[in-house]
Amino acid sequence: MTRGGRAWVPDYLLSIDPDLCIGCGRCFKVCGRNVMTLKGVNEDGDVVELDEDDDEIEKRVMAMNDEDACIGCGACARVCPTNCQTHAKAA
């Protein structure tokens, strides 16, 4: 329910597509719940921990950090310029 008593159904963040994500961090900045974190994609296409000294990192992307902390507000989806996130209602 909203404060005004209207029905509201959360739309939870389920995943982030590393092929579409540009690592801009907009979603991270609007999320106050630590749901996402910045990671790297290596030359094999694997999402790995970000190491600033690692020459094998091809790009940076946002990745799930604590999906159970998501409250389904949808702020991250509204600011994402590449629509790389998948959201769904609770099962």
N, C-alpha and C positions, 0 to 999 in steps of 0.2 A: 504494500500500500504506500501511496505517497502521503506526504504530510496532510494534503487536502482530502484524503480518503479515497482517492482513485486507485484502481487496480494498476499494478506495475509488475511486469515480469522481467527479471534480469536476463541479460544476454551475455553469457560468460565467454571469455577468451579461451579458446581450446588449443589453438596452435598459430604459429607464425611461419609463413613460407619463406625459407632462406633464399630461394631463387628470385623472389619478388622484392624482398626487403632491401632497402638501401642503407640501413643503419643510421638513419637521420636522428633517431632518439626522441622524436616528438611524442611517441606513445609513452616512453619511459618518463618524460617530463610531466605528463598529465596524470600519471598513475602514482598515487600516494601509497600504494600497497605492496610495492616491490615484487610485482607479478612477473616483470620482464627484466632481462639483463643484457648487456652488450657482450657478444661473443665474436669469434672470428670464423671465417670459412677458409680452409686450407686448399692447396692446389688440387687435392683429390675430391673436393666438394663436401668434405665433412665439416660439421659445425663443431668447433673446438673452443676450449678456454682461450681467452685473449691474452697473448704474451707480446708485449710491445717489441721485444727483441727478436721475434720469430719471423724470419724472412719467408716462410711458407704461407703466411696469411695473405689471401688474395683480396678479401674484403671483410668489412665488419657488418654484422647483422644483429638485430634484436632476437632474443630467444626466450623461451619460457624459463622462469626462475622459480616461482612459487605459485603454480596454477590454483592451488587451494585457497590462496589469498584473494582471488578475484571476486568482486562483489557484483559483477555484471552491469556496471554503469554505462559501458560503451564509449567512454571518453577516448580511449585509445583508437577505436575504429573511426571516430569522427575526425581525428587529426592525421591519420595515416594517408600519405600522398599516393601510395601504391596499392592500397587495398590488399595487403599481403596477409591479413589476419582472418582466421576462421572463428566465428562466434556461434553459439547455440544456446537455446533455452535449457534449463535443467531437465534431466530425464526423469 
